């Protein structure tokens, strides 16, 4: 699951780079991508916390 999250995060990061190069940072599409990245990062951190908790 972690690998899939990382791959999806990288896909959205690349999309953000491409879209933000042509649009203002306050553009709705840029903001939507940024929010999606935030959700993925939070899910990744939560997954890592769960893994660490089980390892302890």
MMTF fields as JSON, N, C-alpha, C and O atoms, coordinates in Angstrom:
{
  "mmtfVersion": "1.0.0",
  "mmtfProducer": "UNKNOWN",
  "numBonds": 223,
  "numAtoms": 224,
  "numGroups": 56,
  "numChains": 1,
  "numModels": 1,
  "chainsPerModel": [1],
  "groupsPerChain": [56],
  "chainIdList": ["A"],
  "bondAtomList": [4, 2, 8, 6, 12, 10, 16, 14, 20, 18, 24, 22, 28, 26, 32, 30, 36, 34, 40, 38, 44, 42, 48, 46, 52, 50, 56, 54, 60, 58, 64, 62, 68, 66, 72, 70, 76, 74, 80, 78, 84, 82, 88, 86, 92, 90, 96, 94, 100, 98, 104, 102, 108, 106, 112, 110, 116, 114, 120, 118, 124, 122, 128, 126, 132, 130, 136, 134, 140, 138, 144, 142, 148, 146, 152, 150, 156, 154, 160, 158, 164, 162, 168, 166, 172, 170, 176, 174, 180, 178, 184, 182, 188, 186, 192, 190, 196, 194, 200, 198, 204, 202, 208, 206, 212, 210, 216, 214, 220, 218],
  "bondOrderList": [1, 1, 1, 1, 1, 1, 1, 1, 1, 1, 1, 1, 1, 1, 1, 1, 1, 1, 1, 1, 1, 1, 1, 1, 1, 1, 1, 1, 1, 1, 1, 1, 1, 1, 1, 1, 1, 1, 1, 1, 1, 1, 1, 1, 1, 1, 1, 1, 1, 1, 1, 1, 1, 1, 1],
  "groupList": [{"groupName": "UNK", "atomNameList": ["N", "CA", "C", "O"], "elementList": ["N", "C", "C", "O"], "formalChargeList": [0, 0, 0, 0], "bondAtomList": [1, 0, 2, 1, 3, 2], "bondOrderList": [1, 1, 2], "singleLetterCode": "X", "chemCompType": "L-PEPTIDE LINKING"}],
  "groupTypeList": [0, 0, 0, 0, 0, 0, 0, 0, 0, 0, 0, 0, 0, 0, 0, 0, 0, 0, 0, 0, 0, 0, 0, 0, 0, 0, 0, 0, 0, 0, 0, 0, 0, 0, 0, 0, 0, 0, 0, 0, 0, 0, 0, 0, 0, 0, 0, 0, 0, 0, 0, 0, 0, 0, 0, 0],
  "groupIdList": [1, 2, 3, 4, 5, 6, 7, 8, 9, 10, 11, 12, 13, 14, 15, 16, 17, 18, 19, 20, 21, 22, 23, 24, 25, 26, 27, 28, 29, 30, 31, 32, 33, 34, 35, 36, 37, 38, 39, 40, 41, 42, 43, 44, 45, 46, 47, 48, 49, 50, 51, 52, 53, 54, 55, 56],
  "secStructList": [7, 2, 2, 2, 2, 2, 2, 2, 2, 2, 2, 2, 2, 2, 2, 2, 2, 2, 2, 2, 2, 2, 1, 7, 6, 6, 1, 2, 2, 2, 2, 2, 2, 2, 2, 2, 2, 2, 2, 2, 2, 2, 2, 2, 2, 2, 2, 2, 2, 2, 2, 2, 2, 2, 2, 7],
  "xCoordList": [0.82, 0.0, 0.865, 0.533, 1.956, 2.834, 3.394, 3.473, 3.774, 4.33, 3.299, 3.641, 2.038, 0.991, 0.766, 0.581, 0.785, 0.634, 1.772, 1.55, 2.969, 4.127, 4.046, 4.38, 3.603, 3.467, 2.388, 2.58, 1.257, 0.193, 0.643, 0.341, 1.355, 1.875, 2.822, 2.764, 3.671, 4.603, 3.85, 4.215, 2.814, 2.004, 1.377, 1.426, 0.783, 0.161, 1.202, 0.943, 2.377, 3.442, 3.876, 4.064, 4.031, 4.412, 3.319, 3.603, 2.072, 0.951, 0.934, 0.691, 1.193, 1.228, 2.298, 2.061, 3.451, 4.554, 4.155, 4.41, 3.534, 3.13, 2.042, 2.141, 1.016, -0.119, 0.307, -0.054, 1.063, 1.462, 2.418, 2.522, 3.107, 4.009, 3.231, 3.75, 1.983, 1.179, 0.07, -0.549, -0.185, -1.314, -0.865, 0.206, -1.701, -1.464, -1.618, -2.415, -0.866, -0.935, -2.286, -2.585, -3.092, -4.432, -5.502, -6.692, -5.093, -6.024, -6.724, -6.078, -8.013, -8.746, -8.141, -8.154, -7.62, -7.02, -5.752, -5.523, -4.941, -3.725, -4.089, -3.468, -5.083, -5.518, -6.072, -5.807, -6.835, -7.376, -6.253, -6.295, -5.258, -4.123, -3.373, -2.992, -3.16, -2.478, -3.228, -2.614, -4.54, -5.346, -5.264, -5.223, -5.239, -5.116, -3.769, -3.687, -2.73, -1.398, -1.4, -0.826, -2.038, -2.132, -2.797, -2.327, -3.889, -4.602, -3.683, -3.627, -2.975, -2.076, -0.935, -0.573, -0.372, 0.712, 0.203, 0.884, -0.992, -1.567, -1.817, -1.576, -2.297, -2.516, -1.186, -1.109, -0.154, 1.163, 1.71, 2.227, 1.6, 2.055, 1.28, 1.864, -0.03, -0.852, -0.438, -0.354, -0.182, 0.259, 1.601, 1.793, 2.518, 3.832, 3.721, 4.45, 2.812, 2.589, 2.074, 2.504, 1.136, 0.597, 1.677, 1.733, 2.519, 3.615, 4.562, 4.97, 4.921, 5.813, 5.185, 5.879, 3.882, 3.195, 3.187, 3.303, 3.051, 3.04, 4.439, 4.593, 5.45, 6.822, 7.341, 8.286, 6.718, 7.187, 6.734, 7.043],
  "yCoordList": [-1.198, 0.0, 1.263, 2.243, 1.242, 2.41, 2.719, 3.877, 1.679, 1.865, 2.526, 3.422, 2.081, 2.653, 4.13, 4.955, 4.453, 5.843, 6.706, 7.813, 6.191, 6.935, 7.152, 8.226, 6.129, 6.254, 7.276, 8.094, 7.228, 8.184, 9.604, 10.559, 9.726, 11.026, 11.598, 12.787, 10.768, 11.212, 11.635, 12.618, 10.9, 11.254, 12.628, 13.456, 12.871, 14.17, 15.276, 16.408, 14.964, 15.959, 16.412, 17.605, 15.472, 15.81, 16.617, 17.558, 16.242, 16.997, 18.427, 19.382, 18.553, 19.88, 20.747, 21.914, 20.173, 20.908, 21.412, 22.565, 20.545, 20.893, 21.96, 22.949, 21.762, 22.692, 24.046, 25.091, 24.029, 25.275, 26.097, 27.31, 25.455, 26.189, 27.096, 28.115, 26.725, 27.481, 28.31, 29.136, 28.104, 28.779, 29.469, 29.19, 30.365, 31.032, 30.025, 29.092, 30.21, 29.268, 29.272, 28.356, 30.287, 30.329, 29.793, 29.854, 29.279, 28.684, 27.479, 26.697, 27.317, 26.199, 24.822, 23.954, 24.613, 23.306, 23.075, 21.976, 24.108, 24.005, 23.725, 22.884, 24.422, 24.216, 22.816, 22.201, 22.305, 20.951, 19.917, 18.984, 20.092, 19.16, 19.25, 18.227, 20.451, 20.649, 19.967, 19.336, 20.091, 19.444, 17.929, 17.238, 17.413, 15.96, 15.48, 14.439, 16.236, 15.889, 15.9, 15.01, 16.896, 16.964, 15.721, 15.163, 15.283, 14.081, 12.859, 12.055, 12.731, 11.589, 11.614, 10.574, 12.778, 12.897, 12.515, 11.81, 12.983, 12.634, 11.133, 10.543, 10.515, 9.066, 8.317, 7.319, 8.805, 8.182, 8.288, 7.309, 9.471, 9.641, 8.735, 8.139, 8.631, 7.766, 6.311, 5.578, 5.889, 4.523, 4.258, 3.206, 5.195, 5.025, 4.988, 4.242, 5.786, 5.744, 4.373, 3.818, 3.826, 2.501, 1.432, 0.53, 1.535, 0.564, 0.664, -0.357, 1.896, 2.099, 1.586, 1.014, 1.784, 1.347, -0.175, -0.728, -0.848, -2.309, -2.881, -3.996, -2.131, -2.595, -2.461, -3.143, -1.586, -1.322, -2.386, -2.311],
  "zCoordList": [0.0, 0.0, 0.0, -0.668, 0.737, 0.781, -0.605, -1.014, -1.308, -2.652, -3.579, -4.35, -3.5, -4.333, -4.0, -4.895, -2.707, -2.288, -2.831, -3.32, -2.737, -3.239, -4.75, -5.25, -5.466, -6.911, -7.271, -8.171, -6.57, -6.837, -6.478, -7.194, -5.383, -4.967, -6.028, -6.338, -6.568, -7.61, -8.874, -9.518, -9.221, -10.391, -10.219, -11.128, -9.047, -8.787, -8.679, -9.088, -8.132, -8.037, -9.433, -9.673, -10.333, -11.708, -12.398, -13.138, -12.149, -12.726, -12.184, -12.922, -10.893, -10.271, -10.928, -11.241, -11.128, -11.748, -13.135, -13.483, -13.916, -15.272, -15.279, -16.007, -14.478, -14.451, -13.875, -14.416, -12.791, -12.135, -12.999, -12.82, -13.923, -14.815, -15.761, -16.216, -16.058, -17.022, -16.378, -17.05, -15.101, -14.46, -13.184, -12.644, -12.722, -11.451, -10.313, -10.411, -9.249, -8.126, -7.413, -6.648, -7.657, -7.065, -8.016, -7.707, -9.149, -10.106, -9.471, -8.773, -9.698, -9.086, -9.372, -8.499, -10.561, -10.87, -10.045, -9.539, -9.916, -9.11, -7.655, -7.006, -7.153, -5.769, -5.554, -4.521, -6.508, -6.404, -6.349, -5.547, -7.202, -7.209, -5.888, -5.319, -5.402, -4.129, -2.99, -2.129, -2.985, -1.95, -2.054, -1.036, -3.264, -3.457, -2.923, -2.272, -3.2, -2.695, -1.168, -0.541, -0.573, 0.898, 1.469, 2.46, 0.847, 1.308, 1.232, 2.163, 0.13, -0.039, 0.973, 1.523, 1.221, 2.204, 3.596, 4.34, 3.94, 5.241, 5.355, 6.407, 4.283, 4.299, 4.458, 5.176, 3.789, 3.888, 5.307, 5.845, 5.921, 7.3, 8.253, 9.158, 8.054, 8.91, 8.749, 9.734, 7.531, 7.281, 7.955, 8.565, 7.85, 8.479, 9.997, 10.651, 10.567, 12.028, 12.447, 13.458, 11.648, 11.953, 11.871, 12.707, 10.878, 10.719, 11.899, 12.454, 12.296, 13.442, 14.731, 15.572, 14.895, 16.111, 16.214, 17.308, 15.077, 15.097, 15.283, 15.783, 14.887, 15.003, 16.444, 16.84, 17.205, 18.585, 19.553, 20.742]
}
